Amino acid sequence: MPSAQGIGIDAIKGWMMGNEDGRSDHDNHPEDASESDSVAQIRVGAGWHARCHLYRGWTREQAIERMQSVAPGFPLEAYERELSRAMEMAEKSRQDDLLRRQLEIEEAKKLDVLNAVFVLYLLNTRYGSHYVEDGLGYIDIQHELGSTFSSQEIETAKHKTQDVIEYASNLVWRSWDGPHLEDLRAKFPECNDNNLSATIGHAYWLNR
């Protein structure tokens, strides 16, 4: 999960036509070109099936059956092998995401209420569906920041963050190469540049 914070606008444009965190239904491996058709076909979607088994309550048998329906006609051990492989990669990715997310949360706690909420709200907006898919769940902003800020302060900051996200999306929609960061700074001076830059990156993704 690449954080949008600290990523330059040119870099954002460079990968905006992909999905938001670089995932695909299968992993890119340089050895794939030389692998048998069975491995290549079964591997497509294996990561998704593995996450369903690990984090969404599917039994291993259900995952295998679904893989067989997607790419039928291969020996059972081929499906078993690719599911096990995908499970290992999914769990490693989950642990990496959890660590990165926790670092983001710890950094957010050092900020004022608006910018702290902004960081976590944008992470949920951008990556929340993947957090759920990976068994992490959405970040509970109230839980993470409630010991420092009041519930009302946090709710107010959420609304302000949503206003910034919508405004940035409209800027990008109207003009792909406009001075978006300067516009956001003028409109929302209380937000820091990291959050404004991350919001522009999200807006490019939304409007890709």
Solvent accessible surface area in square Angstrom, and as a share of the most:
residue,aa,sasa,rsa
1,M,26,0.11
2,P,59,0.37
3,S,34,0.22
4,A,8,0.06
5,Q,45,0.20
6,G,71,0.68
7,I,37,0.19
8,G,44,0.42
9,I,53,0.27
10,D,118,0.61
11,A,52,0.40
12,I,0,0.00
13,K,52,0.22
14,G,69,0.66
15,W,77,0.27
16,M,27,0.12
17,M,145,0.65
18,G,39,0.37
19,N,55,0.28
20,E,18,0.08
21,D,13,0.07
22,G,70,0.67
23,R,46,0.17
24,S,59,0.38
25,D,96,0.50
26,H,70,0.31
27,D,51,0.26
28,N,128,0.66
29,H,39,0.17
30,P,134,0.84
31,E,78,0.35
32,D,36,0.19
33,A,105,0.81
34,S,100,0.65
35,E,44,0.20
36,S,63,0.41
37,D,101,0.52
38,S,23,0.15
39,V,20,0.12
40,A,39,0.30
41,Q,86,0.38
42,I,4,0.02
43,R,14,0.05
44,V,70,0.40
45,G,10,0.10
46,A,2,0.02
47,G,13,0.12
48,W,67,0.23
49,H,6,0.03
50,A,0,0.00
51,R,32,0.12
52,C,0,0.00
53,H,43,0.19
54,L,62,0.31
55,Y,47,0.18
56,R,126,0.46
57,G,68,0.65
58,W,56,0.20
59,T,68,0.39
60,R,67,0.24
61,E,114,0.51
62,Q,91,0.40
63,A,0,0.00
64,I,11,0.05
65,E,109,0.49
66,R,104,0.38
67,M,5,0.02
68,Q,60,0.27
69,S,79,0.51
70,V,78,0.45
71,A,6,0.05
72,P,93,0.58
73,G,78,0.75
74,F,50,0.21
75,P,76,0.48
76,L,96,0.48
77,E,110,0.49
78,A,5,0.04
79,Y,2,0.01
80,E,56,0.25
81,R,121,0.44
82,E,3,0.01
83,L,0,0.00
84,S,44,0.28
85,R,53,0.19
86,A,2,0.02
87,M,38,0.17
88,E,130,0.58
89,M,73,0.33
90,A,8,0.06
91,E,63,0.28
92,K,135,0.57
93,S,46,0.29
94,R,52,0.19
95,Q,83,0.37
96,D,49,0.26
97,D,5,0.03
98,L,67,0.33
99,L,112,0.56
100,R,93,0.34
101,R,25,0.09
102,Q,74,0.33
103,L,104,0.52
104,E,26,0.12
105,I,4,0.02
106,E,74,0.33
107,E,98,0.44
108,A,1,0.00
109,K,80,0.34
110,K,147,0.62
111,L,63,0.31
112,D,80,0.41
113,V,35,0.20
114,L,21,0.10
115,N,7,0.03
116,A,0,0.00
117,V,0,0.00
118,F,0,0.00
119,V,7,0.04
120,L,0,0.00
121,Y,48,0.18
122,L,9,0.04
123,L,9,0.05
124,N,24,0.12
125,T,63,0.37
126,R,7,0.03
127,Y,4,0.01
128,G,1,0.01
129,S,71,0.46
130,H,28,0.12
131,Y,3,0.01
132,V,75,0.43
133,E,37,0.17
134,D,2,0.01
135,G,34,0.32
136,L,27,0.13
137,G,26,0.25
138,Y,125,0.47
139,I,9,0.05
140,D,82,0.42
141,I,11,0.06
142,Q,69,0.31
143,H,137,0.61
144,E,37,0.17
145,L,1,0.00
146,G,30,0.29
147,S,114,0.74
148,T,89,0.52
149,F,32,0.13
150,S,56,0.36
151,S,65,0.42
152,Q,130,0.58
153,E,78,0.35
154,I,0,0.00
155,E,73,0.33
156,T,76,0.44
157,A,4,0.03
158,K,47,0.20
159,H,123,0.55
160,K,67,0.28
161,T,0,0.00
162,Q,57,0.26
163,D,73,0.38
164,V,0,0.00
165,I,8,0.04
166,E,89,0.40
167,Y,68,0.26
168,A,1,0.01
169,S,24,0.16
170,N,75,0.39
171,L,13,0.06
172,V,2,0.01
173,W,190,0.67
174,R,151,0.55
175,S,52,0.34
176,W,85,0.30
177,D,107,0.56
178,G,21,0.20
179,P,86,0.54
180,H,10,0.04
181,L,39,0.20
182,E,96,0.43
183,D,49,0.25
184,L,0,0.00
185,R,103,0.37
186,A,85,0.66
187,K,109,0.46
188,F,12,0.05
189,P,104,0.65
190,E,78,0.35
191,C,8,0.05
192,N,49,0.25
193,D,62,0.32
194,N,84,0.43
195,N,0,0.00
196,L,1,0.00
197,S,21,0.14
198,A,0,0.00
199,T,0,0.00
200,I,2,0.01
201,G,0,0.00
202,H,3,0.01
203,A,2,0.01
204,Y,2,0.01
205,W,42,0.15
206,L,83,0.41
207,N,36,0.19
208,R,116,0.42
